Amino acid sequence: MNDHEKMRCLWLENHELKVRQVPIPEPRPEEALLRVRLAGICGTDLELVKGYYPYQGIIGHEFVGEVVRAVSDLSLVGKRVVGEINLSCGKCRSCRSGRKTHCETRSVLGIIDQNGSFAEYLCLPLTNLHSVPDSIPDEAAVFCEPLSAACQILQQVSIGRNDHVLLIGAGRLGQLIAQVLSIAGCNISVVARYPAQVKTLNQNGISVIAEADIPKRAVDLVIEATGSKDGFRLARAAVRPRGTIVLKSTYHGLLDVDISAVVVDEITLIGSRCGPFAAALSLLEQGLVKTGPLIEACYPLQDGLQAFEQAARSGAMKVLLRPD
Amino acid sequence: MNDHEKMRCLWLENHELKVRQVPIPEPRPEEALLRVRLAGICGTDLELVKGYYPYQGIIGHEFVGEVVRAVSDLSLVGKRVVGEINLSCGKCRSCRSGRKTHCETRSVLGIIDQNGSFAEYLCLPLTNLHSVPDSIPDEAAVFCEPLSAACQILQQVSIGRNDHVLLIGAGRLGQLIAQVLSIAGCNISVVARYPAQVKTLNQNGISVIAEADIPKRAVDLVIEATGSKDGFRLARAAVRPRGTIVLKSTYHGLLDVDISAVVVDEITLIGSRCGPFAAALSLLEQGLVKTGPLIEACYPLQDGLQAFEQAARSGAMKVLLRPD
């Protein structure tokens, strides 16, 4: 490989996504150059393309890759890795307090100031990388980032054995959350909108509940992962007084919230984002999370626009991109 | 006293508050009839008068009284008491789960289906009553209800010794919250809008911070007690990623919340309402909470409308009503 060579990527600029050739990036000394083996399209990517967040560059943040170059740790070359997406400074208040994913000057792979994974190559700091055990195929490892986001819920709330957990939304992220909480022994039921989502949940032995059957003001913990404002309204109606709603959805615009009712009912709302990669890798290595049925399609990178079209369809599951 | 006698009260009907004569209420067997010694006007009372919640009857929920009749416990007669304001059924899911203040069929003194404390007499279940130690004067005991609401914060969040706590709002409730958290050893600073509020905080050795000096995205725990929508915006700007905002304000209308930002910053929002009377009484008995400087005026009940006018002024502190 030659530094002056070009690579193919999906480039976002002025709300328009294009397949482009750009120079292969040059890693900094503390970074590795990775060859992307497989990448996944996430709801955030779709929001970026809609123009809801300002970003210009290569998008994509879910991937499994292979280290091509790593000047400060040659032993990594050839290793298969996944990567945490927040690039932190290590010096700010958040970093010093152990909240690296909240670094005040962070860039985020494919989201903020850092070219992403819908490309043949990407650069990430070595400290962001996690080796992928041989037993985890690429098609499972590529789920590591969203799976870690699902695991984050267990880091933020303690769920009692008898707590009734309701998950609203059974899309790309919702399916992973459902599996993680089910594996953790939670008493969970899931509101799913599409037959394919219901089927996948059934295959995993996870209870599905119809919207009309959601108990009112009775659920201990509600997880909102619909990616839409409707989800919050359902969550708010379902949660019991002194219950908790974990917010996993990011979407454009403001939500009208009746704060007085939140106060009177003493509800807790918790925002939840990126999570622990180690936990996600462990679940994948043990084969506990079934990712195969979540894959809807895999496109070559050059057909990335078509892949985005498919991923944007209502009820779409995971659409993957393969750079080679 | 004769059951057919009348009593004076403040009666709310069709958004209009009137001084009225009504029959002295008849306690049920499990209730006590109390003579109100002193009552306090709270922000919720002002909201009720504005017509923000539907309620018809005698308003008021803060009081100290004396037991006049209690057929199922004669030993209580003559005792000075304060009373928890939620009348719970003891049978519903919330009650059985130990969340009596969230009883699904509750009535609430002076707020929901239960005549309140701006009257010469009121009825409350014996189980709602707490004896007031002789060392606590009426003028302090009348603060027991809002003080317990302040204490509720410590039941809901654990505050580390090094956590920076910011209280926004130093009105009637804010002053009590400031004292409770200061007594608990918290590192607290308070945003106060009015000179009288600042003076009272200074007298208690509590730090005051100007709005312009609030650190951005840096505060571990923010308590929003302004009673207005502006308070939330300040709180949101001040709280650090993964920080907590305790919501103490009830006000009419919906608040626009950027949920995506709450998710990205992993903020926790906690609604907080009524709290433990025993803790409040203990603080008052130890003389730790200074209530005297919080009293702005005391009116005879017959001048209740004038008292409400004064309580509704911007920056007003506690206005009391004395029925005799």
Chai-1 contact restraints between the chains, C-beta under 6 A:
chainA,res_idxA,chainB,res_idxB,connection_type,confidence,min_distance_angstrom,max_distance_angstrom,comment,restraint_id
A,S94,B,P241,contact,1.0,0.0,6.0,A-B,restraint_1
A,R99,B,R242,contact,1.0,0.0,6.0,A-B,restraint_2
A,H102,B,P241,contact,1.0,0.0,6.0,A-B,restraint_3
A,P241,B,S94,contact,1.0,0.0,6.0,A-B,restraint_4
A,P241,B,H102,contact,1.0,0.0,6.0,A-B,restraint_5
A,R242,B,R99,contact,1.0,0.0,6.0,A-B,restraint_6
A,L247,B,I259,contact,1.0,0.0,6.0,A-B,restraint_7
A,L247,B,V263,contact,1.0,0.0,6.0,A-B,restraint_8
A,T250,B,S260,contact,1.0,0.0,6.0,A-B,restraint_9
A,T250,B,V263,contact,1.0,0.0,6.0,A-B,restraint_10
A,L254,B,D256,contact,1.0,0.0,6.0,A-B,restraint_11
A,L254,B,D258,contact,1.0,0.0,6.0,A-B,restraint_12
A,L255,B,V257,contact,1.0,0.0,6.0,A-B,restraint_13
A,L255,B,I259,contact,1.0,0.0,6.0,A-B,restraint_14
A,D256,B,L254,contact,1.0,0.0,6.0,A-B,restraint_15
A,V257,B,L255,contact,1.0,0.0,6.0,A-B,restraint_16
A,V257,B,V257,contact,1.0,0.0,6.0,A-B,restraint_17
A,D258,B,L254,contact,1.0,0.0,6.0,A-B,restraint_18
A,I259,B,L247,contact,1.0,0.0,6.0,A-B,restraint_19
A,I259,B,L255,contact,1.0,0.0,6.0,A-B,restraint_20
A,S260,B,T250,contact,1.0,0.0,6.0,A-B,restraint_21
A,V262,B,G271,contact,1.0,0.0,6.0,A-B,restraint_22
A,V263,B,L247,contact,1.0,0.0,6.0,A-B,restraint_23
A,V263,B,T250,contact,1.0,0.0,6.0,A-B,restraint_24
A,V263,B,G271,contact,1.0,0.0,6.0,A-B,restraint_25
A,V263,B,R273,contact,1.0,0.0,6.0,A-B,restraint_26
A,V264,B,R273,contact,1.0,0.0,6.0,A-B,restraint_27
A,E266,B,G271,contact,1.0,0.0,6.0,A-B,restraint_28
A,E266,B,R273,contact,1.0,0.0,6.0,A-B,restraint_29
A,I267,B,G271,contact,1.0,0.0,6.0,A-B,restraint_30
A,T268,B,I270,contact,1.0,0.0,6.0,A-B,restraint_31
A,L269,B,L269,contact,1.0,0.0,6.0,A-B,restraint_32
A,I270,B,T268,contact,1.0,0.0,6.0,A-B,restraint_33
A,G271,B,V262,contact,1.0,0.0,6.0,A-B,restraint_34
A,G271,B,V263,contact,1.0,0.0,6.0,A-B,restraint_35
A,G271,B,E266,contact,1.0,0.0,6.0,A-B,restraint_36
A,G271,B,I267,contact,1.0,0.0,6.0,A-B,restraint_37
A,R273,B,V263,contact,1.0,0.0,6.0,A-B,restraint_38
A,R273,B,V264,contact,1.0,0.0,6.0,A-B,restraint_39
A,R273,B,E266,contact,1.0,0.0,6.0,A-B,restraint_40
